[in-house]
Amino acid sequence: MSRLDIFEPTRVCNSQGNDFIPTRAGIQAALDDLDSRGGWVYMPPIEIAIDATITVDAPNQGVTLFSDALGYNQNNDMGCVLRLNNGVNDPVIEAGLSGSTNRSLHFRNFAIDGNKSNNSSPTADDNYGLLIHRAEFSVLTNMVIYNCYNTGLQLGQGDIHSKSKVIGGKFSDNGDNGIRTTQQEDFTIMGVHTGSNGTNDDDIEGQAGINCTAQLVNILGCTSIRDQVWCNIRGNRNVISNNLVDKPYQHAMKFHSASEVWVSNLQCHDVSYTNNNSVAFFFNNAAHGQFFFDNVCVEEGGNNNLPTYIFGVNNASSVSHINVGRRHFEYINDIFDAYPTDVWIEPVTELTFKGSADLSNSNTNYWSIDDLFSQSTTESARTLRWPRRKLFSDLYIWLDGSPGAGNDYDFTLRDDGANTSLSVQISDAATSGSDTSSYVEAAANSEMCLMSDPTGGPTARRMTGYIRMNDLEDTW
């Protein structure tokens, strides 16, 4: 007998055709009653007190633990809720404990209440809602896990955990993370809501709605409200798309040792809800590279708080290759607090320029940076004005010969009559130079030009050059 509809709906029952009392012991007995082929265990839509951890161990077999669809009924009940008893500082459910990899663990349509206000002193490994150690092809559907002192859902407790999915459901009011993965591969989170996770403290590992140490991760169609951080990412080849983040207390996203990450169609509302000096996206002090941000919107909200910058970089030298595409950053003038290596902010204009005469080897002169004008000793005669905010970088200068021993030419980008950090020196036998590490933000209507300054009476040479200009204004 394996049909669910022959059982009394107020009892725990399983695919072996047996039913049990609706208690923690009854659920455990129903799971232990399954044979080597696996099976399912049904729990009735009532609150069940949990006085010890429920264990699910199913190497090389499938086990499903489920209840009726969640939702408030006429008695204002939530459905099946596994509620941890006072003083029980243990996981509510612990799965995949065997040495071999568990396969096809399915959990759906029930809630877990960690009762954190009455379980306030657990160790780091305790008081998870659902802890899965080592498993593949696990699927969680329409789960609600809340009020846990540590993390609501922990996938991969130091063990490989791959090819799993979390679809729908809500993970909220957990002290550390709503969802946390470690050593995860090929993982999907879709249509999940997280909220008010990460209230215990603020360590560098971070507390977040979603905290992923993984590669090949898809986070799609999720929502977040009042998480400490919505999403912590460690790992590479991850896609985060079509998500909505509202009122994160610190950052919308935080990256640690991550690379090859694509973030698209993300709306962030009221970023840094209680901290006006925070940033929307933060890169921690570790190597990062190859990030793509497209169709990203950061807006202020009813709390009138705005991040000081969109992107915060703990160590600019450790971050490289960031591409920022279409975006809307409301009321925010600064995109990066420190520019890392190779930032590409769309739209990009690559300007090339060429002197129509030799450089003066005795006087300071000024040049336009997008034309063939000759040099002039009057700066205002060679400045160009752009009506929108710009970011200048990657200055390259080539000469048709060297300045000669003991001589040099210095080239500096000028902004409204002042030197900027973007500069190149070509000296002695060199014939070219470049500055690819400096970034210059120019305000709207700034007057820009290039200054050449000879030292030591160098040989007169003809110059050609290149500079990259990014538009810092919104593209929406």
Summary of the structure (lengths in Angstrom):
residues: 476
radius of gyration: 29.7
end to end distance: 60.5
largest distance: 99.7
contacts: 1768
relative contact order: 0.07
helix: 4%
strand: 51%
